[in-house]
Amino acid sequence: MTDTQTTPVKEKRQRALRGRVVSNKMDKTVLVQVDRRVKHPLYGKIIIRSRKYQAHDEENQYNEGDIVEIAEGRPISRNKSWHVVRLVTPARI
């Protein structure tokens, strides 16, 4: 086998979520609330389930009310293993 042949490396797909910044009071951390719309198993009504994630914000640039996209990464602290990728829409003042 020659050294010029390389096997393609399969990239690992990152989970990405979109949510609203609920709190930015911590240093380099924002609290992002992600809402999901699910159908109730018995009654069939659409209900909203929400969960909050702590995401890393290096420059402290995101404010409350901003819609941001977060991606999963390596653990940064006990509760923080997500980081903010980009700002989708800024908060209305």
N, C-alpha and C positions, 0 to 999 in steps of 0.2 A: 504494500500500500504506500502511496506517495504522501508526502507531507502537504502537498497543495490542496488535497481534498479535505473539506471540513464538513462536519455534520451540522445541519441547521439546529439552532438552539430554540427551544420552545419557550416563549415568554409566558410568565405567570400573569394572569389577568387580575388587576386590582379591582376591589369593590369600590364603587363610587356612589355617594348618596348626595341628595340635594336637600337643604333645609334652611331654616331661619335662625339667625344668631339671636339667642335669648339673653345672654349675659356676656360681657367682656370685662368683668371686674378683676379677673385673675391676670397675672403677668404672663404674657406669651401664650395665653390659652383663651379660647372662646367656647361657650356652651351652645351647641347647635341642636335645635329640635327638628327631628325628621318625622313627618306625618305620612302614614300609609292609609290608603282607602281599601278596606277589605269588606267582603260580603259576610254577613252573619250566617253561621252554619245552619241554624234552624229557621230563622225568620226571613232571611234573604235581604234584609235591609243593609244598605251601604253604611258602614260606620268608620270612624277615623281612629286609628291607633297611632300613638306618638311615642317616640323615645328620644332621649337626650344623649348626645355624644360630646365628650370633651375633645376638642381639636386644637392642634398646635398652630399658633399664629406668631411667627417669628418677629414681625415688625409691629405688632399691636395695631394693625391698620383697619380691622373690621369692627363695625359698630353694631349696636343692637338694632334689629330690624332688617339687616342686610340678608339677602338670599345668597348663600354660598354653596359651593360644591366641595365636598370633603372626600378624601380617599384614604383607604386603609394602608397602614405602613407598619414599621417596626414599633414595638412598645417604647414610649418615651418616659412614661412614669407608670404608676400603679393603675390609673384609670384612663390614661391618654395614649391611644395607639392610632389616632387619626390625625391627618393634617389637612389644612385648607388648601385647595388647589387653585380656585379662582373665585372671583366675585361675579355672580350672575346678574343681580340687580341691586343697586344701592337702596338704602332705606329712604322712604319719603319723609321729609321734614315738615 
